[in-house]
Amino acid sequence: MKFYDLKDFQKSDSFKITKTGDREITVTGERIEQIVRMTDMKNFEAVARVYDIMEKLHILTKVHAMLRANIEEYFFEGSDDEDFGKVVIAGRAFPLEKTVFQKKSKG
């Protein structure tokens, strides 16, 4: 009889977040990369779905926490710089300017 340790099996929705540039964060993970590769990047609803999945998997929460930890890198007093950076998954970039520090409205 063979026994398996479930700790050896990685969840398919697990991911790793790495800061890869000044304003670039790379996310790797089997499932999220598969979803992005299947996404038609010319279709607004399909891209919005990727952002929704990133939110549900708490990827954006962790990315925002990384940004907050290094907030001085992103905001300078008197600066009109609105480049919040991007998340790169499977070689495709997802800008953060529409997601950073937004509060969800209830109603």
TASUL-V883301 format. One record per helix or strand of 3 or more residues. SS is the DSSP state (hx for helix, st for strand). FROM is the first residue (numbers start at 0). TO is the last residue. If there is no record, write none. Layout:
((SS/FROM/TO) (SS/FROM/TO))
This chain:
((hx/5/7) (st/15/20) (st/23/27) (hx/29/37) (hx/43/55) (hx/58/68) (hx/70/72) (st/85/88) (st/91/94))
